[in-house]
Amino acid sequence: MAIATLKRIDENRLEVPGDYKPGMRTRGIIYVDKVLEGALEPGAIEQVADVASLPGIVGASLAMPDIHTGYGFPIGGVAAFDIKEGVISPGGVGYDINCGVRLLRSNLRRDFLFPKMKELTGLLYNEIPSGVGSKGRIRLGPADAGKVLLKGARWAVEKGYGELSDLERIESGGYLEGADPSLISKKAYDRGEAQQGTLGSGNHFLEVQYVDQIYDEAAAGALGLFEEQVTVMIHTGSRGFGHQVCTDFLEVMGKAARKYGIELPDRELACAPFHSPEAQDYFAAMKAAANYAWANRQCLMHWTREVFMSMLGLSPKDLGMSLVYDVAHNVAKIEEHQVNGQKRELIVHRKGSTRAFPPGHPELPAVYRDLGQPVLIPGDMGRASFVLVGTEKAMLETFGSTCHGAGRMLSRHQAIRQAKGRAIWREMEDRGIIVRSAGRETLAEEMPEAYKDISNVVDVVHRAGISRKVARLRPMGVIKG
């Protein structure tokens, strides 16, 4: 169907009517303004409508302004299901379980570091394993593998990769309780054995940035951010381990949907009633993969700090590199939300969407309880990234959710074709950004034009009130897989 059949609710939202296609149980809402409306893919709109047909969905099928077509659910999708009557779907979490972002602050200023960026970027590239099939310096034996899946970032800290204080600045404390390593296939274990502590490929990155603009001085101060400050952003997830967990359970859930008589508009929406054995097994395996991802980002942060200290000859105190926060954006969680004036337990799927809880929420660490949850939104390697905070309006309208990035404009193949004959690394260097990558093809896939303008995306969620801008970060050095 044409985009023209959608209804504009206000300047920031479009409605996918409940009669957009047969089988819908509720409407869809896409957070998008008129600037980004032209980039809406028909396939992604169809997916918003398809998600609205799943049993037990509560409220609308939602999508953020970085929406693009995904597997089953759109990337940028949010959907909540009643835990008694609803379902859980691997397509609502994605293949890269707990792909997420963490932000580090430092005591350094841009003018000090900028002349050293070429050397620093090279050292980071050498020390941070990246690229397709990359292997890290950690080898997980059977005993450690099980502990990683149960403990998440805490396992990494216990191994000496960071401090206990890091854990309070990670969503969910860096692990989800209830993971079950016994549900993980040998193939998943084999894929994850050598990938702990690796960045991976595609849109994963490690980026040295600086704070270019402050929008809210008080909030920035509470986060330890100031103008011209050097920061580091790390974006990666559960790597091949999480991908295999998803692959394994898509087959299980496909059979379960047929077993429980669930009619699917698309087989990619394979799901099962939340309290069924199949759903509970997936949920426990998903938690294990999420914990693997938090340990992964913890290790990468530790080695990043070591590179900075070694190259610059600084003590930990002088460098002052500490964790601001770490957020997940491919995960499903049981949460309590107000629905029509009543508190309900829901299983909230966020796929390419970031949690954005408000001030006072009990799940927030004490250090940010009065501020609201830090929200980290990476952009493309040539423009900017943003720090925001969660709001009460997000709790009321989006189950405490907001966008997760810029969102692709071009497929990877389209980007490669458009980059033919260009030296993307040189174009970036001409803009004052040093880029290192395992291959030219990755840089072509990830060139800035392949993505929506992150400023437009963030403006939508800011104006809509589902998260609030705090600071903008500009890239100086980028490591790509």
C-alpha positions in Angstrom: 0.0 0.0 0.0 1.1 3.6 -0.6 2.5 5.8 2.1 -0.4 8.1 1.2 -2.8 5.8 3.1 -1.1 6.6 6.4 -2.5 9.3 8.6 -0.4 12.1 10.1 -1.2 12.4 13.8 1.1 15.4 14.4 4.4 16.8 13.1 6.4 13.8 14.5 4.0 10.8 14.0 2.3 8.9 11.3 -0.5 6.4 12.0 -0.8 3.1 10.3 -4.6 2.6 10.6 -5.9 -0.6 12.1 -7.5 -1.5 8.8 -4.3 -1.0 6.8 -4.3 -4.7 6.2 -6.4 -7.7 7.3 -5.5 -9.3 10.6 -4.3 -6.2 12.4 -5.3 -6.2 16.1 -4.2 -2.6 16.7 -2.8 0.4 14.9 0.8 1.2 14.1 2.5 4.5 15.0 5.7 5.6 13.2 7.7 8.5 14.7 8.7 10.4 11.6 8.5 14.0 10.4 8.0 15.3 6.9 11.7 15.5 6.3 12.2 11.8 6.9 8.9 10.6 5.6 10.2 10.3 2.1 12.8 7.7 3.3 10.1 5.4 4.6 10.4 2.0 3.0 7.1 0.3 2.0 8.4 -2.9 3.3 9.1 -1.4 6.8 5.5 0.0 6.9 4.2 -3.5 6.1 6.3 -4.9 8.9 4.8 -2.4 11.4 1.4 -3.6 10.3 2.3 -7.3 10.5 3.6 -6.9 14.1 0.2 -5.3 14.9 -1.4 -8.7 14.0 0.5 -10.8 16.7 -1.5 -12.2 19.6 -1.5 -10.3 22.9 -0.1 -7.0 21.6 -0.7 -4.1 23.9 -1.0 -0.6 22.6 0.3 0.2 19.2 2.9 -1.4 17.0 5.6 1.3 17.2 8.5 2.3 15.1 11.2 5.0 15.6 12.4 7.5 13.0 15.5 5.3 12.2 13.1 2.7 10.9 14.1 0.4 8.0 13.2 -3.1 6.8 14.4 -5.9 9.0 13.8 -9.6 9.6 10.1 -9.9 10.7 10.0 -6.8 12.8 11.3 -3.6 11.3 14.6 -2.3 12.6 13.5 0.6 14.9 10.5 -1.4 16.0 9.0 -1.5 19.5 6.2 -3.9 20.6 4.8 -4.9 24.0 2.9 -8.1 24.7 0.9 -9.2 27.7 2.8 -11.9 29.4 -0.3 -14.0 29.9 -1.9 -13.7 26.5 0.9 -12.5 24.3 4.0 -13.9 22.6 7.7 -13.6 22.3 9.4 -13.5 18.9 13.1 -13.7 18.0 12.3 -11.4 15.1 11.5 -8.7 17.6 14.9 -8.9 19.1 17.1 -9.6 16.0 20.1 -11.7 15.2 22.6 -9.6 17.0 21.1 -10.0 20.5 22.0 -7.1 22.7 23.8 -5.1 20.1 24.3 -2.0 22.1 26.4 1.1 22.8 28.6 2.3 25.6 30.1 5.7 26.1 33.3 6.6 27.9 34.2 10.1 29.1 37.7 11.3 29.8 39.6 14.3 31.3 41.2 15.0 27.8 40.4 17.9 25.6 40.2 17.8 21.8 43.1 20.2 21.1 45.4 17.9 23.1 44.5 14.7 21.3 43.7 15.9 17.8 47.4 16.0 16.6 47.9 12.4 17.9 44.8 10.9 16.2 46.6 9.1 13.4 48.9 7.2 15.8 46.1 6.6 18.4 43.7 5.3 15.7 46.4 2.9 14.4 47.1 1.6 17.9 43.4 1.1 18.7 43.0 -0.8 15.4 45.9 -3.1 16.2 44.7 -3.8 19.8 40.9 -4.1 19.2 40.1 -7.2 17.2 37.7 -6.2 14.4 36.5 -7.5 11.0 34.4 -10.5 9.8 35.2 -13.6 11.8 37.6 -11.7 14.0 39.1 -13.5 16.9 40.1 -11.9 20.2 42.8 -12.6 22.8 40.2 -14.4 25.0 39.6 -18.1 24.5 36.5 -19.4 26.4 36.9 -22.9 27.7 33.7 -24.7 28.9 33.9 -23.4 32.4 34.4 -19.8 31.5 31.8 -19.9 28.7 29.1 -20.9 31.1 30.1 -18.1 33.5 30.1 -15.4 30.8 26.5 -16.4 29.9 25.4 -16.3 33.5 27.3 -13.2 34.7 27.7 -10.9 31.7 29.9 -7.9 32.4 30.5 -9.0 36.0 32.5 -12.0 34.6 34.7 -9.6 32.7 35.2 -7.4 35.8 36.1 -10.5 37.9 38.7 -11.4 35.2 40.3 -8.0 35.7 38.7 -6.2 32.7 37.4 -3.1 34.5 36.1 -2.1 37.9 33.1 -3.1 39.9 31.9 0.5 39.8 31.4 0.1 36.0 28.5 -2.3 36.6 26.2 0.3 38.1 26.5 2.3 34.8 25.3 -0.5 32.6 21.7 -1.2 31.7 20.4 -4.0 34.0 23.7 -4.0 35.8 25.4 -5.7 32.8 23.5 -9.0 33.0 20.0 -10.5 32.8 19.0 -13.0 35.4 17.6 -16.3 34.3 20.0 -17.2 31.5 20.4 -20.9 30.9 23.7 -22.0 29.3 22.4 -25.6 28.9 20.0 -24.4 26.1 22.8 -23.1 23.9 23.8 -25.3 20.9 27.3 -26.6 20.4 27.5 -24.5 17.2 26.7 -21.3 19.1 29.4 -22.2 21.7 31.9 -22.9 18.9 31.2 -19.5 17.2 31.5 -17.7 20.5 34.6 -19.4 21.8 37.1 -17.0 20.2 34.9 -13.9 19.6 34.6 -12.6 23.2 36.4 -9.2 23.2 36.0 -8.5 19.5 34.3 -5.6 17.7 33.1 -7.5 14.6 32.1 -6.0 11.3 29.3 -4.1 9.5 28.0 -1.1 11.5 30.0 -2.0 14.6 32.6 0.5 15.5 34.9 2.1 18.1 34.9 5.8 17.7 37.1 8.5 19.4 34.9 11.6 19.6 34.7 15.0 21.2 31.8 16.9 22.7 30.9 19.4 20.1 27.7 21.0 21.6 25.9 20.9 24.9 22.1 21.4 24.9 21.5 20.9 28.6 24.3 22.0 30.9 22.9 20.5 34.1 22.3 17.1 32.5 25.7 17.1 30.8 27.3 18.0 34.1 25.5 15.1 35.8 26.9 12.8 33.1 30.4 14.2 33.4 30.4 15.8 30.0 31.8 19.2 28.9 32.5 21.0 25.6 35.6 19.9 23.7 36.0 16.8 25.9 37.3 13.6 24.4 34.9 10.7 24.5 34.9 7.1 23.2 31.8 5.2 21.9 31.8 1.5 21.4 29.1 -0.2 19.3 28.9 -4.0 19.1 26.9 -7.0 20.4 26.9 -10.7 20.9 28.7 -11.4 17.5 28.4 -14.9 16.0 27.2 -16.3 19.3 24.0 -14.3 19.4 23.5 -14.8 15.7 23.5 -18.6 16.1 21.2 -18.5 19.2 18.7 -16.5 17.1 19.1 -18.9 14.1 18.6 -22.0 16.3 15.4 -20.7 17.9 13.8 -19.3 14.8 13.4 -23.0 13.7 12.0 -23.9 17.1 9.6 -20.9 17.1 8.4 -21.6 13.6 7.3 -25.1 14.7 5.8 -23.6 17.9 3.7 -21.1 16.0 2.1 -24.0 14.0 1.7 -26.1 17.2 -0.2 -23.3 19.0 -2.3 -22.3 16.0 -0.8 -18.9 15.6 -1.5 -17.4 12.1 1.4 -15.4 10.9 1.3 -12.8 8.2 5.0 -13.5 7.6 6.9 -16.6 8.6 9.7 -14.3 9.8 7.4 -13.4 12.7 7.8 -16.9 14.2 6.7 -16.8 17.8 5.2 -18.7 20.7 2.9 -17.9 23.7 5.2 -16.3 26.3 4.6 -19.0 28.9 5.0 -21.9 26.6 8.1 -24.1 27.0 9.5 -23.0 23.6 9.2 -19.3 24.5 10.7 -19.7 27.9 13.7 -21.6 26.4 14.2 -18.9 23.9 14.0 -16.2 26.5 16.6 -17.9 28.7 18.9 -18.4 25.7 18.4 -14.8 24.6 19.4 -13.7 28.1 22.6 -15.7 27.8 23.5 -14.0 24.5 22.7 -10.6 26.0 25.1 -11.4 28.8 27.8 -12.4 26.3 27.4 -9.0 24.6 27.7 -7.1 27.9 30.9 -9.0 28.7 32.2 -8.2 25.2 31.7 -4.5 25.5 33.3 -4.5 29.0 36.5 -6.2 27.7 36.7 -3.8 24.7 36.4 -0.8 27.1 39.2 -2.1 29.3 41.6 -2.5 26.4 40.7 0.9 25.0 41.6 2.5 28.3 44.9 0.6 28.3 45.8 1.9 24.8 45.1 5.5 25.8 47.2 5.2 28.9 50.1 3.5 27.2 50.3 5.8 24.2 49.8 9.1 26.2 51.8 8.0 29.2 48.9 9.0 31.5 47.9 7.5 34.9 44.3 6.3 35.2 43.5 9.3 37.4 44.9 11.8 34.8 43.2 10.1 31.9 39.9 10.0 33.8 38.4 7.5 31.4 35.2 6.1 32.9 32.0 4.7 31.8 29.1 7.1 31.3 26.5 4.4 30.4 25.9 1.3 28.3 22.6 0.6 26.6 21.1 -2.4 24.7 19.1 -1.9 21.6 18.2 -5.5 20.5 16.5 -7.2 23.5 13.2 -8.3 25.0 12.5 -7.6 28.7 9.7 -8.1 31.2 8.7 -4.6 32.4 5.9 -3.0 34.3 4.0 -0.3 32.4 0.8 1.8 32.9 -1.8 0.8 30.3 -5.2 2.6 30.4 -4.5 3.6 34.0 -3.6 0.1 35.2 -0.1 -1.4 35.9 0.6 -4.4 33.7 3.5 -6.8 33.2 4.6 -6.8 29.6 7.3 -8.4 27.5 8.7 -5.4 25.6 10.5 -6.1 22.4 13.0 -3.4 21.3 14.7 -4.1 18.0 16.9 -1.3 16.9 15.4 0.8 19.7 16.8 2.1 23.0 15.3 2.1 26.4 14.5 5.6 27.6 13.3 5.4 31.2 12.4 8.7 33.0 13.8 10.3 36.2 12.8 8.4 39.3 12.5 5.0 37.7 13.5 2.2 40.1 15.6 0.4 37.5 18.0 3.3 37.1 21.2 3.4 39.1 21.3 5.8 42.0 23.7 8.1 40.2 21.2 8.8 37.4 17.9 8.3 39.3 17.2 12.1 39.4 18.3 12.6 35.8 16.7 9.9 33.9 18.3 7.1 31.8 21.2 8.2 29.6 20.3 7.4 26.0 23.2 6.9 23.5 22.4 7.4 19.8 25.3 6.7 17.4 25.3 8.3 13.9 27.4 7.5 10.8 31.1 7.8 10.9 31.2 11.2 9.2 28.6 13.3 11.0 27.7 13.0 14.7 26.3 11.0 17.6 24.1 12.2 20.4 23.5 11.8 24.1 20.0 12.2 25.4 18.0 11.3 28.5 14.8 9.4 29.0 11.5 11.1 29.8 8.1 10.4 31.4 6.4 10.9 28.0 8.4 7.9 26.7 6.9 5.8 29.4 3.4 6.9 28.5 3.7 6.7 24.7 6.5 4.2 23.7 6.9 1.9 26.7 10.0 3.9 27.7 11.7 3.6 24.3 13.3 5.9 21.7 15.5 5.5 18.5 18.8 3.7 18.4 20.8 5.3 15.5 20.5 7.0 12.2 18.9 4.1 10.2 20.1 3.0 6.8 19.1 4.9 3.6 20.9 2.5 1.2 21.3 -1.2 1.4 24.9 -2.5 1.7 25.0 -3.5 -2.0 23.6 0.0 -3.0 26.3 1.7 -0.9 29.1 -0.4 -2.4 27.9 0.5 -5.9 27.7 4.2 -5.1 31.2 4.2 -3.6 32.8 2.6 -6.6 35.9 4.6 -7.6 35.9 6.6 -4.4 38.5 6.5 -1.6 36.1 6.8 1.4 39.0 6.8 3.9 40.5 9.8 2.2 37.2 11.6 2.0 37.0 11.1 5.8 40.5 12.3 6.4 39.8 15.4 4.4 37.0 16.1 6.9 39.5 15.6 9.8 38.4 12.1 10.6 40.9 9.2 10.7 39.3 5.9 9.7 40.8 2.4 9.9 39.0 -0.7 8.6 39.7 -4.3 7.8 38.5 -3.7 4.2 37.5 -1.1 1.7 34.1 -2.8 1.2 33.2 -2.1 4.9 33.9 1.6 4.4 31.8 1.7 1.3 28.9 0.0 3.1 29.2 2.4 6.0 29.8 5.7 4.2 27.8 8.6 5.6 25.4 8.7 2.6 24.3 5.2 3.4 22.5 6.6 6.5 19.8 9.1 7.3 21.1 12.3 8.9 21.3 11.5 12.6 20.4 15.1 13.5 17.0 14.7 11.7 16.3 11.5 13.5 17.2 12.8 16.9 15.2 16.0 16.4 12.1 13.9 15.9 12.4 12.0 19.2 13.4 15.3 21.0 10.4 17.2 19.6 8.1 14.3 20.4 9.3 14.4 24.0 10.3 10.7 24.2 13.9 11.6 24.9 15.7 14.9 25.5 18.9 16.1 23.9 21.9 16.6 26.2 25.0 16.7 24.0 26.3 16.2 20.4 29.5 14.3 19.8 31.7 14.6 16.6 34.0 11.8 15.4 37.8 12.2 15.3 39.0 8.6 14.8 37.0 5.5 13.8 37.7 1.8 13.9 35.5 -0.3 11.6 35.4 -4.0 11.1 
